[in-house]
């Protein structure tokens, strides 16, 4: 649906493309400018936020072939490049673009002396979008003898955007949150288990109210997830660094691993386990009905900062028994290739 902005804004200039730009050029220009002026990249910058909105508006029109044809036609008429004819009993006569709008909003005669008559469901005058919608394909009852038509049915409400922050645990397990609205109200909704940092969730019907009889818009909710001091996440798997002693890694052991639900599980450290090896605990990751993720425990061998005399002597004995083995020899051999 056209709006007053179509007369006042040059969408081609906003995107920095020529009027004969093809769809690919328009999309490329939009993506580049949208990334540059996105509010997340320019927090607190109202000018960048308005620029981002203008870029989105320009792209929504120029990327739609039908809207683009309407926009080009309206811009041409606004420059005085076309005139309208409204025939009357005494023959056709022409009036300028301004004459038509003067007659509609001022109650005067239209081109050729034809008076514009109209009615709406709630009374009052049609707005500019209603008129332009009829000029370029809108359905509905005609406005007298001008041939302009009303928009087809009530319009859906606009979408709204919002942000919320979840703890790592709530993001993994799911949570119910309450959001404040711009009108002072509140929206309570359930966030599903497994949402990721930066993920957007569409809440149907939680946006602005639509016209009478039309659906409300949606609320687009962006999720920010706080970091956890112990656990990380890779897809649906949870990760944790698992400290083990040199003796446990060298000789083998069974050790406990913490889980996000609070119940530790036992894992087996095989003799000779190196630092960095990952041990998998099935089903202890992000909960999913069909296939939950796993818990990935990464072995980290802890080197003691202080040794007793007995422990130091034992390590020295181990070094002697090692027979001068160089664990870096293979590394240097590969580096020379």
N, C-alpha and C positions, 0 to 999 in steps of 0.2 A: 504494500500500500504506500502510495506516495505521500510526502509530507512537505511542509514549508521549506525544510532544509534542502529539498531538491532544487529550489530556485536560488538559494543563497550560498550553497556549498559546491565547490568544484571537486568532485570525488576523484577525478583523474589527477588533479594537482595534489590532492592529499596523499595519494599513493605514489605520486611521482612517475606516472606512466602516460604515454600519449593516448589520444582518444581512439586510435585504431589498435591499441594493445590487445593481444590475444589472451585467452584464459590462463595460459601458463605464465605469461609475464605478470598478469594481475596477481596470481597466487604467489609468485616468487616475491613480488614487492611487498605484499601484505605480510607474509611470514617474516621477512627481514625487519620491517618496521614494527610489527607486533612484538617481536622479541626485544627490540631496542627500547620500546616505550611501555612494556608490561609493568603494571604496578609492583609486582614482586621484585623487579629490577630497579625500581625507583620509589622506594617507600617514602611516603610523605610528600611526594612531588605532585601537586595538584595539576600542574600544567602537563606533565607527562601522562597523568591519568586521563585528562580530557583528550589529549592527543591520541591515546590508545582507543578511546571510545570513538573518536572521529574515524580512525583507521578501520575499526571494525564495521562502522556504518557504511563507509565507502566500499569495503570489500563485500558486504552483504548485498549491495545493490549491483555493483559491476560484475560480480561472479554469477549472478542470476541473469540468464539471457533475456527473459521477459522483463524483469525490472530494469535492466540496462536499456532496452529499447524504449521503455516508458520515460526513463530518466533523460535519455538523449533527446527525445521528442519534446519533453517539457523544457529542457534547457534551450532548445532551439526556439521554442515559442517565446520564452522569456526574453530572448535577444531580439524579438520582433521579426523573426524569420517566418511566421505563419499567422494567418488570420482566420477567423471563424465566420461561417455564414449561417444565418438563421432566417429561413424564408418565412414570409408572412403573406396574408391575402393579397397585398398589393405588389408582390414580387420580392425577390431576394435582395437583401442588402447586407453589406459586410460591416463588421465591427471589430475593433482591435481586441487583443488579449485582455487588456485592462478593462474594456467595456463589459466583457462577460462577467468578470469578478465584481465589478462595480454594481452591476444589476443584481447579482446574487446576494451580496452582503448589504447593499443599500436599498434594496426593494425597488429599484428603478427598472426601466425597460431594458430588455436585452437587445441584441443586435437585430436590426430591422423592425424595432418596435415591439418585439415579443416580450411579454412580461413573464418572469420566472416565478413558478409556483412550486411549493414543496411541502412535505409533511414528514415528520419522524414519529417513531413510537412514543417518545417521551416529550414531544413538542419542541419548539425552538428551531434554530437554523442548523443546517448541516455544516460540518467543518470542512476544511480544505481537503482532508484525506478522503471524505465521503465523495466530494465532487470529482476529484482526480481519479478515484477508484471507478466511478461511472464512465469517465472519459476514456479509460483504457481497459475496458473489459469487465468491470464490476457488474454484478447482476442486481436484481431488485427493481422496485418501481421507479418509473422515470420521474424527473422533476419537470413537469409541464411540457412545453414544446421544445425545450433545448436539447433533449436527448441524453442528458446526464443521468447516471444511475447511482443508486446507493450501494454501499458495500454488501456483500453476501453474508448476512447473519451477524450475530454478536461475535466480538473478538475475544480470544483467550487472553488471560492476564499475563503480564510480563514476568520473565524469570528473574529471580533475585540470587545474589551470591552471598556467602558467609564463610567464616573460618572457625574452626574449633581445634583445641589441643587436647590430645589424649596421652595418658601414661602408656609406657611400653606394654604393660600388662593388659590394660583395657583394649589397646589396639589388637593384641593377639587374641584375647578371649571374647571381645565384643563388649559393648557397654550401652547404657541408655543415657542420653545427654539432654539437657534443656538449654535451648538457645533463646536469647532475647531478640525481639524484632524491633524494627525502626519505629513502629507505632506504640511501643511500650508493652506489647504482649509477649508471650512465650510459646515456643514450639518444643515439644518433647518428642524425641525420635530414637529409634534403636540403631546403633552402629553395628554392622555385622562383624563377626570375628574375622581377623586376618587382614584388616585394612592396613595399607602401607603409608609411609610418610609421603605427603604430597598428593595422595589419591583424592579424586573428586567423586562425590556421591550425589546422585540426583534424587531429591525428595519430591515425589509427585504431589502436585496440588498445594505446596507450601509457599508458593510465590505470591505475587500480587493478585487480587481478585480480578476476574474477567468481567465483561459486560453481563448484563442480566441474561441468564440462561447459558452462559459460557463457562468453561472450566477455568479454574485459577491457574496461574503459572507455576513453575517449579522452583525449588530452592536448590542451588548448586553449592554443595558444602565441601570445602577443601579441608583435608585432615592434616594436622601436624602431629607427629609422634615424637614424644620425648625419648631421649637416650636412656638405656638401662646400665647401671654400673657393672653388671656381670654378663648379661646376655646380649647377643647381637642377632641379626637376622639376615638370611640369604634365601630369598624366595619364601617358601613355606617351611624352611628348616631354621631352627634356632641354633646359635653357636655359643660356645663357652670355652675359655682357656682353662685347661685342667693342669694345675701344678702337681708334679710328682718328684720324688727324690731320685737321686742318682741310683741308689740301691734298688728302688722299686722298678726303675726303668731297666737296670742291668740284670736283675735277678728275676723280675716278674712279680706281680702282686695283684690283688683285687682291691680296688679303691672305690670310694663313693663319689658320685657326680651330682651336683645340685640340679634341680629342675625348676621350671617357672611355676609349677603348681605347688612347690614346697616340699614334695616328697622325694628324697634322694633315691638314686638308683645305683646299683653296683655294676662296675665294668671291670674286665680283666685286662691287665697290662701284661703283654707277652714279654718274656725275657729278651733283652736286647732291643727294646722299643726305643727308637730315636726321638729326639725332640722334634715337634712339628707333625708327628703322625696324628691322623684324625680317627677317632673312634666313634662309630655310629650307634646311637640309641634309638631304636625304631619307635615311631609313634609318639614321641615326646616333643614334637615341634608345634607348628600352628595347627589348631584343631580344624579338620575338614570332615564333613560327613562321609565322603567317599574315600579319601586317602589323606590322612593327616601327615604333616611333615615330621621330620626326625630331629633329634638333638645331636649336634655334631661337636664332640669334645676334642679339642686340640691339645695334645700333650705338650707341656712346657716343663722341661727338666730344671729344677731349682738347684742352683749352686749355693752351698752354704757360705755365709759371709764370715763366720768364725768357726774354727775347728779346735776341738780339744786336742791335747797332746796325743792321746790314743788314736783319734780319728786322723790326725795329720800323719802319724806314723803309718797307719793303714793305707792312706792314699799314696804315700811315698813308696811303700811296698808294691802297690799296684803299678805304679809308674815303672819300677824296676822290672816287674814281671812282664810289662808291655814290650820289653825288648827293643825300645827305640822306634816303635811303629809310628809312622807319620800319617795321620789321617787326612792331610792336605795334599799328599802326593798325587792322587788321582785328579784333584782339582787343577793343579798346575799342569798336569799332562794334557788335560782337555783344553786348558787356556792356550797352549802352544799350537793347537791345531788350526 
